[in-house]
Amino acid sequence: MTPGFSIGPIDDLDAVLALNAANVAETSPLDEPALRALLDQSFLATAVIGQDGLAAFLIALDQDATYASPNFGWFRARYPRFVYVDRIVTAPAQRGRGIARALYESLFARAAAAGHGRVACEVNRVPPNPGSDAFHAALGFDEVGTAEIHGGLKTVRYLLRGAAR
């Protein structure tokens, strides 16, 4: 990761909500009560701060979370233990600096220390997100399923990195 950035807890909810809203096509809508609920039950919720403020954030949950997301539910129905990346967002001006990779490396280390052999996420197929597809493939994620969600408005690819696919 480029010098001048630091990784720490998510403190600025307004900045997270704004960055999420600017990337809602790749993630999903998020309001303050939903964000607080995610943070309260997160396995890891971390932010990268640079000179200009929030550069990126990651929120991940483990299998014990009470989360009504159809994507989280898909993994929960198939795997007894996992860490699920609900969202990772990098500000467009900060992309290509290794920030998202640093967030994932932090997550992988924490998951391994907690005995989790699987890290799961989903990436949009419709609308397409080729940058995220390439990024996750480079990190060792493999496709383990697909689904149409939100009444067919989105199609997602379910990705898994780790043991016993």
N, C-alpha and C positions, 0 to 999 in steps of 0.2 A: 504494500500500500504506500502511496505517496506520503512523504513526510508532511507534517503540518495537520494531520488528522488524528483524532483520538477516538477510541471505542469505549463506550460506557453505557449506563442504563438510559432508558427512554425517560426523559424528564419533561420535555417540551411537547405536550399533547397537541397544542395548536399547530406546531410545525409538522408533526407526524400526520395530522389530519389534512393539512394543506398539501403535503407531498403525496399522500395517498390519493387525494382528490385529483391532483394533476396527472395521475397515472391510473385512474379508475378503470380504464379499458383493459388494462393488464391485471388488475387486482379485482377489487369489488368495492362497492360503497362502504364507508365506515363513518359512523358518527361518534361523538364523545362517549356516550354510555357503552356502546359496543367496544370501543377501544379500551375503556377501563376494564370491561369484563375480560377481554383478551389478556390484558396485562396482569390482571389478578390471578389468572390461572396459567400463565405462560410458563413453559419450561425454560425459555430464554427470550428476553425482550431486550434488544440492544440497539444502540444508535451510533452512528459515526458523525462526529462533529468536526467541521473545518472552520476556516477563517470566516466563511460566509454563513455559518450556522449549520443546520442539519443537512448532511450530504447523503445519508442513507439510513435505513432501519430494517431490522429483521424481527419478526415475531414468530415463535415456534411453540407448539404445544406437544405434550406427550399423550399417550393413549388414554390417560385417566381424566383428561379435560372433559368438561360438559359443554360441548360446542355443537350447535345444530347445523353446521356447514355440511352440505351434501358431499363435498370432497373429503373432509375429515371423516365423515361417516363411512365413505367407501373404504378407506384404509382401516378404520376401526373394525369393520366387518370381516376383514381378511387377515389382519396381523395382530397378534396378541400384545406385542411391544413395538413401539416406534416413536420417533419424534417427527412431527409434521410441521413443515414450514408453511404457516398460513399466509404470510406475505413477506417479501423482501423487495424493497423499493430503493433505487438509487436515483438521485436527481440527475436529469439529463446532462447538465454541465459537468458532472463529476464522474460520468461513465468512462470506462477504459483506464482507470487508475488503480485497479485492484481492490477497490473498496468492497464490492459484493463478495469477491473471493475471500477477503479477510473476514467478513461476517460469517460466511459459511465455514471457514477453517475454525473459527471460534466455536461455532455450533458443533462441528464434528468432534472437536476435542471434548467439549462438555458432554455430548451424547455418549462418547466412548467411556468417559470417566463415570457416567451413571449406568453403564452396562447396556446401553442401547446400541444394537447392531444395525438398526435400520433408520435412515432419514428419508422422509417422504415429502413429496410436493406435487403440485400439478402445474402445467403450463398450458395456456390456451392454444388450441389447434384452430378454432374459429372464435373470434378473429385471431389470425396467426400472430405468433410472437417468435420469429426465427432467431432473434438475438438471444432470447432466453433459452430456446431449444439448444443452440450451440453451446451456450455457457454451461447449462446443466449436463450436457453430454461430456464436456471437457472435465467436469468434476466427478464423472463416474456414475451418473444417474442413468438408469435404464427404464424404458417404458414397460409398465406392468398392466396397463389397462387404459380404457377411454370411456368417456360418458358425455352425454348431452345434458346440460343443466340449464336452469332458469328458463324452463319452457322451450328449450331448443335454441335459445339465443346465443349460447356458448357451447362449444365442444372443447373438452379438456383432455389432455394426455396425463395419466397418472404416472409419476416417476418415482423410482426407489433407488437408493444407494445403500448397499449393505447386504447382510447375510440373508440366505434362504428366501430368495425371491419367489 
